[in-house]
Amino acid sequence: MKVFSEAEKERITTAIHNAELKTSGEIKVHVENNCSLDSPVERAKEVFCLLSLDHTALRNGVLFYLSISDRQFAILGDQGIHEKVGSGFWEEEKKLMLEYFQSGNTVEGLSLAIEMAGEALQKYFPYQSDDVNEISNDISFGNIK
């Protein structure tokens, strides 16, 4: 199953890269064919830990989890960023993504949500000159056949 074209992957990773230029925060996209748990949020929590997003220095990692066949997704922000933006921010992100996903514009919706997350991260965790990219900007994939 081919989820994204090479151009689409490039657009997503560029969105991550551009968002992270302005912040010490980390953004990751993980895509799976189907969710192995009852809830995409619960699976996203597992993936969050597997990808070490829970080990960033300032606890400011953000995960965008997509389960393609199940047509489900979740967004998780680590403790540091969640305490700053609150649940309402994540709900707005989900609402935006859902609107784009329902109209068939998955990459556009994901890219815009990444940009919004980057702006929030920049506000609370601005880029520092000694910043290290702790998590790869590449999309990670699980159980894609």
C-alpha positions in Angstrom: 0.0 0.0 0.0 1.5 3.3 -1.1 0.3 6.0 1.3 2.0 9.1 0.0 3.8 9.9 -3.2 7.4 11.0 -2.9 6.3 14.6 -3.5 3.7 14.3 -0.7 6.3 12.8 1.7 8.6 15.7 0.8 5.9 18.3 1.4 5.2 16.8 4.9 8.9 16.5 5.9 9.4 20.1 4.6 6.5 21.3 6.8 8.1 19.6 9.8 11.6 21.0 9.0 10.2 24.6 8.5 8.2 24.4 11.7 11.2 23.1 13.7 13.4 25.9 12.4 11.7 28.3 14.8 11.5 26.1 17.9 13.3 23.7 20.1 10.2 21.5 19.9 10.0 18.2 18.0 7.3 17.2 15.5 6.8 13.7 14.2 4.4 12.1 11.8 3.7 8.3 12.1 1.5 6.5 9.6 0.1 3.0 9.9 -2.3 1.0 7.7 -4.5 0.2 10.7 -4.7 0.9 14.4 -3.7 -2.1 16.4 -5.6 -0.9 19.5 -9.2 0.0 20.2 -8.4 3.7 20.1 -6.0 5.8 17.9 -5.2 7.9 20.9 -4.0 4.8 22.9 -2.0 3.6 19.9 -0.5 7.1 19.5 0.6 7.0 23.1 2.4 3.7 22.4 4.1 5.1 19.3 5.0 8.3 21.1 7.1 6.3 23.5 8.5 4.0 20.8 9.7 7.0 18.9 11.2 8.5 22.1 9.1 11.7 21.8 8.6 11.4 25.6 12.4 11.9 26.0 12.9 15.4 24.5 14.8 17.7 26.8 11.9 20.1 27.3 9.0 17.6 27.0 7.9 19.4 23.9 7.4 16.7 21.3 4.3 16.5 19.1 3.1 13.4 17.3 0.6 13.3 14.4 -0.6 9.6 14.2 -2.6 8.5 11.2 -4.2 5.1 10.7 -5.1 5.1 7.0 -7.4 2.1 6.5 -9.3 2.8 9.7 -9.6 6.5 8.7 -8.5 7.5 12.2 -5.9 9.9 13.6 -4.7 11.4 16.8 -2.4 14.3 17.9 -0.4 14.0 21.1 1.7 16.7 22.7 4.1 15.9 25.5 3.6 17.4 28.9 5.6 20.6 28.3 3.7 21.8 25.3 0.3 20.4 26.5 0.5 22.4 29.7 1.1 25.6 27.6 -1.6 25.2 24.9 -4.3 23.0 26.7 -6.8 20.6 25.2 -8.6 23.3 23.2 -5.6 23.7 20.9 -5.4 20.0 20.1 -9.1 20.0 19.4 -8.8 22.9 16.9 -5.9 21.0 15.3 -8.0 17.9 14.9 -11.0 19.9 13.6 -8.8 21.5 10.9 -7.3 18.1 9.9 -10.7 16.4 9.8 -12.1 19.1 7.5 -9.2 18.6 5.0 -9.2 14.8 5.4 -12.9 14.6 4.6 -12.4 16.6 1.4 -9.5 14.3 0.3 -6.8 16.8 1.1 -4.9 14.7 3.7 -1.4 16.2 2.9 -2.7 19.8 3.0 -4.5 19.3 6.3 -1.5 17.5 7.9 0.9 20.2 6.6 -1.3 23.0 8.0 -1.7 21.3 11.3 2.1 20.8 11.5 2.5 24.6 10.8 0.1 25.4 13.6 1.9 23.1 16.0 5.2 24.8 15.0 3.8 28.2 15.7 2.6 27.1 19.2 5.9 25.5 19.9 7.7 28.6 18.7 5.7 30.8 21.1 6.5 28.7 24.2 9.7 27.0 23.1 11.6 29.3 20.8 14.6 28.1 18.9 17.8 28.2 20.9 21.3 28.6 19.3 22.4 25.3 20.9 19.3 23.4 19.7 19.7 19.8 18.6 17.3 18.0 16.3 16.4 15.2 18.7 13.9 13.4 16.5 14.2 12.7 12.8 11.9 14.8 10.6 11.2 11.7 8.3 7.8 10.2 8.4 7.8 6.9 10.2 5.6 4.0 9.0 4.2 0.9 10.8 2.3 -2.1 9.5 2.2 -0.7 5.9 2.0 -3.5 3.4 
